[in-house]
Amino acid sequence: MAVTHLDNPVTVGGDDVPVVRWPAQAAYRDDLARLGRARLLVVEARHDPPASWDALEDWVRAGVDPVEIYTRRELLRRRQALRAPAVLDEDGLLRRGGRWVAVSPLEQRVLVPLLARAGSMLTRAELLTATSPGAEADDRRTIDRVIRRLRLRLAPLGITIHTVRGCGFLLDMGALPG
């Protein structure tokens, strides 16, 4: 957890929403932005806030009430969680933003290429090869069953698998449900 003093905001290592002094820590702010990390800027009295920022950044003036800092950081934590990546671990658990679902070995073989190319279409043949190397290209039922099960399992994580009619499938990393 971060230790924040209103006169001198500092971040203790590994905090999920660091408090950054602006403009003194501008380079740190830029590094966090490049990494896609949420951050709260404390703008010094004689300076203007940055001219542009993204959805994972907010700012307050130095000397603000601690409750305001807490509230803004909580909002940024929620925004960060909405953009959380999905990670499939060695135990067959797909984790995203503090949530997880168990995925069978067959589902994993279909899910891995979909995750690797999230936002891009994969053909039915590519997915069939992933599930059963050497299988017949027209064995559609296998892929259809696996995709149907994956759709149900992944919905609580905000992940959708779309059918691209006549072509294949596309995995969409949507917002993590609230």
Secondary structure as the mmCIF struct_conf table of DSSP 4:
data_model
#
loop_
_struct_conf.conf_type_id
_struct_conf.id
_struct_conf.beg_label_comp_id
_struct_conf.beg_label_asym_id
_struct_conf.beg_label_seq_id
_struct_conf.end_label_comp_id
_struct_conf.end_label_asym_id
_struct_conf.end_label_seq_id
STRN STRN1 THR A 4 THR A 4
BEND BEND1 LEU A 6 ASN A 8
STRN STRN2 PRO A 9 PRO A 9
TURN_TY1_P TURN_TY1_P1 GLY A 13 GLY A 14
BEND BEND2 ASP A 16 VAL A 17
STRN STRN3 VAL A 19 TRP A 22
TURN_TY1_P TURN_TY1_P2 PRO A 23 GLN A 25
HELX_RH_AL_P HELX_RH_AL_P1 ALA A 26 ARG A 34
TURN_TY1_P TURN_TY1_P3 LEU A 35 GLY A 36
STRN STRN4 ARG A 39 VAL A 43
TURN_TY1_P TURN_TY1_P4 ALA A 45 ARG A 46
BEND BEND3 HIS A 47 HIS A 47
HELX_LH_PP_P HELX_LH_PP_P1 ASP A 48 PRO A 50
BEND BEND4 ALA A 51 ALA A 51
TURN_TY1_P TURN_TY1_P5 ALA A 55 LEU A 56
STRN STRN5 GLU A 57 ARG A 61
TURN_TY1_P TURN_TY1_P6 ALA A 62 GLY A 63
HELX_RH_AL_P HELX_RH_AL_P2 PRO A 66 LEU A 82
TURN_TY1_P TURN_TY1_P7 ARG A 83 ARG A 83
HELX_LH_PP_P HELX_LH_PP_P2 ALA A 84 ALA A 86
STRN STRN6 VAL A 87 LEU A 88
TURN_TY1_P TURN_TY1_P8 GLU A 90 ASP A 91
BEND BEND5 GLY A 92 GLY A 92
STRN STRN7 LEU A 93 ARG A 96
TURN_TY1_P TURN_TY1_P9 GLY A 97 GLY A 98
STRN STRN8 ARG A 99 ALA A 102
HELX_RH_AL_P HELX_RH_AL_P3 PRO A 105 ALA A 116
TURN_TY1_P TURN_TY1_P10 ARG A 117 GLY A 119
BEND BEND6 SER A 120 SER A 120
STRN STRN9 MET A 121 THR A 123
HELX_RH_AL_P HELX_RH_AL_P4 ARG A 124 THR A 131
BEND BEND7 SER A 132 SER A 132
TURN_TY1_P TURN_TY1_P11 PRO A 133 GLY A 134
TURN_TY1_P TURN_TY1_P12 ALA A 137 ASP A 138
HELX_RH_AL_P HELX_RH_AL_P5 ARG A 140 LEU A 154
HELX_RH_3T_P HELX_RH_3T_P1 ALA A 155 LEU A 157
TURN_TY1_P TURN_TY1_P13 GLY A 158 GLY A 158
STRN STRN10 ILE A 159 VAL A 164
TURN_TY1_P TURN_TY1_P14 ARG A 165 CYS A 167
STRN STRN11 GLY A 168 MET A 173
HELX_LH_PP_P HELX_LH_PP_P3 ALA A 175 PRO A 177
#
